[in-house]
Amino acid sequence: MGGGRAQEDLRGLAHAVSLAGYGLDVNKAIRGGSGGAAGVEVALPRPRDVQQPVLARLLDNERALAAVLLSPAVLILVVFIAYPFVMGVWLSLSSTSVGNPGHFVGLQNFLKAWNDSIFQTTFRNTFFYTFWATIFKFALGMWLALLLNRHFRGKRFVRAAMLLPFIIPTVLSTFAWRWMFDPTFSVLNWLLYKGGFIVTKLPFLSDGTWALWCAIVVNTWRGMPFFAITLLAGLQTINPDLHEAASLDGANAWQRFWHVTWPLLKPVTIVVVVFSIIQTFSDFQLIYVLTGGGPANATHLLATYAYQIGVGAGLLGEGAAISLFMLPVLFAVVWIQLRYLRRLEGA
């Protein structure tokens, strides 16, 4: 037994010597040894300062990592949003035109636009167009969302088909609507005439009032799926037990909607309406393709009229001033609705 223990101690001594050869400290004594091996110390690794790579140190630093991850997004915002906005503000305060750097003129471009009769018509058109298009999109989107929230055969197909107006490019779909409203080849006029509803062709795009309402119809058709899908998502978060409890209490369908569904759907509705107002108020593609601002500048919105003055006529300063009239209006709308949303959340 003693000989075996001594052999184990000698093997431990040999291991210690080998570790010491690799530059390790010998600092732990062998306990219970016999003979000359009783005072031998065992080698333990000596701590070494390992130099971490720069990338590893960067990943360990939360602030540095956040700055690196955010820098691409910040760069995109600066290049494509902040810089054009600052340049737009500067152009609106100058007499810059194509081929002419211009000089600082203050608010002269804004005053000139405000006193322009076409601009005044454009300003009214923008509010009229945004108001009615948002109302129709909300009403039809809510109706469609309530319908799709029910269980019926073919619901998945209807959901997929409903997204088509929102998926198709705006220019392509607006060209199709323009063909349907065409004064000469209008399929709608042909159907109404063959059905005996009209005797003469309706001036869909040749009359200013008709053309503006046609634009509202197209915008409603295109934007309704956005309302429907978002409101449907909100409806599916409402607990069905609330409706069942209201039914047991004797509430009819309208009372269940008004007292149960609508209060819970208000936050989602406000967010959707805010996005819709911003998108509709600054609409350009639809009007530009459908009417081009005509006839006789009767259907211009702020975006299309700013394009006509700034790019078409080359008056960059005046065009930038017209486009900036949208900023305070949209800011006020968003501020009011977000305040109302915070009040709802705090209630």
C-alpha positions in Angstrom: 0.0 0.0 0.0 2.8 2.4 0.9 4.7 1.6 -2.3 1.6 2.3 -4.4 0.9 5.7 -2.7 4.5 6.6 -3.2 4.2 5.8 -6.9 1.2 8.0 -7.2 3.1 10.9 -5.5 5.9 10.4 -7.9 3.5 10.6 -10.9 2.1 13.8 -9.4 5.6 15.2 -9.1 6.4 14.4 -12.7 3.1 16.1 -13.8 4.0 19.1 -11.7 7.5 19.3 -13.3 6.0 19.0 -16.8 3.6 21.9 -16.1 6.4 24.0 -14.7 8.1 23.5 -18.0 5.2 25.2 -19.7 5.6 28.3 -17.5 3.0 27.4 -14.8 3.4 28.2 -11.1 3.8 25.4 -8.6 1.8 26.6 -5.5 -0.3 23.8 -4.1 1.3 21.1 -1.9 0.4 17.4 -2.2 -1.3 16.4 1.0 -0.8 13.0 2.5 2.3 12.1 0.5 5.1 9.9 1.8 8.8 10.1 1.5 10.4 12.9 -0.5 7.2 13.6 -2.4 5.4 14.9 0.7 6.5 18.5 0.3 6.0 18.8 -3.4 3.6 21.5 -4.6 1.2 21.0 -7.6 1.3 23.4 -10.5 -1.8 25.6 -11.2 -2.3 27.7 -14.3 -0.9 31.2 -14.0 -3.5 33.8 -15.1 -2.5 35.5 -18.4 -3.8 38.8 -19.8 -5.5 37.8 -23.0 -5.9 40.7 -25.5 -9.5 40.7 -26.8 -10.1 41.6 -30.4 -11.5 45.0 -31.2 -14.7 43.5 -32.5 -15.3 41.5 -29.3 -14.7 44.6 -27.1 -17.1 46.6 -29.3 -19.8 43.9 -28.9 -19.3 44.0 -25.1 -19.9 47.8 -25.0 -23.6 48.3 -25.2 -23.4 52.0 -26.1 -20.9 51.4 -28.9 -22.9 48.5 -30.2 -26.1 50.6 -30.2 -24.4 53.3 -32.1 -23.1 50.9 -34.7 -26.5 49.3 -35.3 -28.3 52.6 -35.5 -25.8 54.3 -37.8 -27.2 52.9 -41.1 -30.7 53.9 -40.2 -29.6 57.4 -39.1 -27.5 57.8 -42.3 -30.6 56.9 -44.4 -32.8 59.3 -42.5 -30.2 62.1 -42.8 -29.6 61.6 -46.5 -33.1 60.9 -47.7 -35.3 62.8 -45.2 -33.4 65.4 -43.2 -31.3 66.8 -46.0 -34.2 67.1 -48.5 -36.3 68.7 -45.8 -33.7 71.3 -45.0 -33.1 72.0 -48.7 -36.9 72.4 -49.2 -37.1 74.9 -46.4 -34.2 76.9 -47.9 -35.6 76.8 -51.4 -39.0 78.0 -50.1 -37.3 81.1 -48.6 -35.4 81.9 -51.8 -36.1 82.8 -55.4 -34.3 79.7 -56.8 -35.4 78.5 -60.2 -33.9 76.2 -62.8 -30.6 77.6 -63.9 -30.8 80.4 -61.3 -29.4 80.0 -57.7 -31.6 82.8 -56.5 -31.4 84.8 -53.3 -33.1 85.0 -49.9 -36.6 86.4 -50.2 -38.1 85.4 -46.8 -41.8 84.6 -46.8 -42.5 86.2 -50.2 -43.1 82.8 -51.9 -45.6 81.8 -49.3 -47.5 85.1 -49.6 -47.5 84.8 -53.4 -48.9 81.3 -53.2 -51.6 82.3 -50.6 -52.9 85.0 -52.9 -53.0 82.7 -55.9 -56.5 81.7 -56.9 -55.3 78.3 -58.2 -53.6 77.7 -54.9 -56.7 78.5 -53.0 -58.7 76.1 -55.1 -55.9 73.5 -54.6 -55.9 74.0 -50.8 -59.7 73.5 -50.6 -59.5 70.5 -52.9 -56.9 68.9 -50.7 -59.0 69.2 -47.6 -62.2 68.0 -49.4 -60.4 65.1 -51.0 -58.7 64.0 -47.7 -61.9 64.3 -45.6 -64.3 62.4 -47.9 -61.7 59.7 -48.9 -60.9 59.0 -45.3 -64.6 58.8 -44.3 -65.4 56.4 -47.1 -62.3 54.3 -46.5 -63.0 54.1 -42.8 -66.7 53.2 -43.2 -66.2 50.6 -45.9 -63.1 49.2 -44.2 -64.9 48.8 -40.9 -67.8 47.1 -42.7 -65.4 44.7 -44.5 -63.5 44.0 -41.3 -66.7 43.1 -39.4 -67.7 40.8 -42.3 -64.3 39.1 -42.4 -64.4 38.6 -38.6 -67.2 36.2 -39.1 -66.8 32.5 -40.1 -68.1 31.7 -43.6 -67.0 29.5 -46.5 -64.3 31.1 -48.7 -63.2 33.6 -46.1 -59.5 33.0 -46.9 -60.1 33.7 -50.6 -62.0 36.9 -49.8 -59.2 38.0 -47.5 -56.6 37.4 -50.2 -58.7 39.1 -53.0 -59.3 42.1 -50.7 -55.6 42.9 -50.8 -55.4 43.2 -54.5 -56.2 47.0 -54.7 -53.5 47.6 -52.1 -50.9 45.4 -53.8 -51.3 46.5 -57.4 -49.0 49.5 -58.2 -50.9 52.8 -57.9 -49.9 54.0 -61.4 -51.1 50.7 -63.0 -54.4 50.6 -61.2 -55.1 54.3 -61.8 -54.5 53.9 -65.6 -57.2 51.2 -65.5 -59.6 53.6 -63.7 -58.7 56.3 -66.2 -59.8 54.1 -69.0 -63.1 53.3 -67.3 -63.7 57.0 -66.8 -62.5 58.0 -70.3 -64.9 60.5 -72.0 -64.9 58.6 -75.3 -64.2 54.9 -74.3 -65.7 54.8 -70.8 -67.0 51.4 -70.0 -69.0 52.8 -67.2 -70.9 55.2 -69.6 -71.5 52.3 -71.9 -72.9 50.1 -69.2 -75.1 52.9 -67.8 -76.4 53.7 -71.3 -77.1 50.1 -72.2 -78.9 49.7 -68.9 -81.1 52.6 -69.7 -79.9 54.7 -66.7 -78.5 57.6 -68.7 -79.2 59.2 -72.1 -76.0 61.2 -72.6 -72.5 60.4 -71.4 -71.5 61.5 -67.9 -68.5 63.9 -67.7 -66.4 61.8 -65.4 -63.1 63.5 -66.1 -64.2 66.4 -68.2 -65.9 68.3 -65.4 -63.9 69.5 -62.4 -66.5 68.4 -59.7 -67.0 65.0 -61.3 -63.3 64.5 -61.7 -62.6 65.2 -58.1 -65.2 62.8 -56.9 -63.8 60.2 -59.3 -60.4 60.6 -57.7 -62.1 60.1 -54.3 -63.7 56.9 -55.5 -60.3 55.6 -56.7 -58.6 56.5 -53.5 -61.3 54.8 -51.5 -61.0 51.7 -53.6 -57.2 51.6 -53.1 -57.1 52.5 -49.4 -60.0 50.5 -48.1 -57.9 47.2 -47.8 -55.5 49.0 -45.4 -58.3 50.0 -43.1 -60.0 46.6 -43.4 -56.9 44.5 -42.6 -55.8 46.7 -39.7 -59.3 46.9 -38.1 -59.7 43.2 -38.6 -56.5 42.6 -36.6 -57.9 44.9 -33.9 -61.2 43.0 -33.9 -59.5 39.6 -33.4 -57.8 40.9 -30.2 -61.2 41.4 -28.6 -62.3 38.6 -26.3 -65.5 36.9 -27.6 -66.7 36.4 -24.1 -67.4 40.1 -23.8 -69.9 39.8 -26.7 -71.4 36.7 -25.3 -71.9 38.4 -21.9 -73.5 41.4 -23.6 -75.8 39.1 -25.6 -76.9 37.4 -22.4 -77.7 40.9 -21.0 -80.0 41.5 -23.9 -77.8 43.7 -26.1 -78.5 43.6 -29.8 -75.9 43.7 -32.6 -75.7 47.5 -32.7 -75.4 47.9 -28.9 -72.7 45.2 -28.8 -70.7 47.1 -31.4 -71.2 50.5 -29.9 -70.6 49.6 -26.2 -68.2 46.7 -26.5 -66.4 46.6 -29.9 -66.0 50.3 -30.6 -64.4 51.4 -27.3 -61.8 48.6 -27.6 -61.2 49.4 -31.2 -60.7 53.2 -30.8 -56.9 53.1 -30.3 -56.3 51.1 -33.5 -58.8 53.2 -35.4 -57.0 56.5 -34.4 -53.6 55.1 -35.6 -55.1 54.0 -38.9 -56.8 57.3 -39.5 -53.7 59.2 -38.7 -51.7 57.2 -41.3 -54.5 57.5 -43.8 -54.8 61.3 -43.4 -51.0 61.7 -43.9 -51.0 59.5 -47.0 -54.1 61.0 -48.6 -53.3 64.6 -47.8 -49.9 64.3 -49.6 -51.3 62.1 -52.4 -49.5 62.7 -55.8 -49.5 59.6 -58.0 -53.2 59.0 -58.2 -54.2 62.6 -59.2 -51.2 63.0 -61.5 -52.1 59.9 -63.5 -55.9 60.2 -63.3 -56.5 63.9 -64.1 -53.1 65.6 -64.1 -54.7 68.4 -62.0 -57.3 69.1 -64.7 -59.5 70.0 -66.2 -58.4 73.7 -65.9 -56.5 73.0 -62.7 -59.8 72.0 -61.0 -58.5 68.8 -59.3 -55.0 69.9 -58.2 -53.9 68.8 -54.7 -51.0 70.5 -52.9 -48.5 67.8 -54.0 -49.5 68.0 -57.7 -49.6 71.7 -57.8 -46.2 72.0 -56.1 -44.9 69.6 -58.8 -46.4 71.7 -61.6 -44.9 74.9 -60.3 -41.6 73.6 -59.1 -40.7 71.1 -61.8 -43.0 71.9 -64.7 -42.5 75.7 -64.6 -39.0 75.5 -63.1 -39.8 77.8 -60.1 -38.2 75.7 -57.4 -38.6 78.2 -54.6 -42.4 78.7 -55.2 -42.9 74.9 -55.6 -41.1 74.2 -52.3 -43.2 76.9 -50.6 -46.5 75.3 -51.8 -45.4 71.8 -50.7 -44.5 73.1 -47.2 -48.1 74.3 -46.7 -48.8 70.6 -45.9 -46.4 70.5 -42.9 -48.3 72.6 -40.3 -51.6 71.0 -41.3 -50.4 67.4 -40.9 -48.5 68.3 -37.7 -51.7 69.7 -36.2 -53.8 66.7 -37.2 -51.2 64.2 -35.8 -50.8 66.2 -32.6 -54.5 66.4 -31.9 -55.1 62.7 -32.6 -52.1 61.5 -30.6 -53.2 63.6 -27.7 -56.7 62.1 -27.9 -55.1 58.6 -28.0 -53.0 59.3 -24.9 -56.2 60.5 -23.2 -57.9 57.2 -24.1 -54.9 55.2 -22.8 -55.0 57.1 -19.5 -58.7 56.7 -19.0 
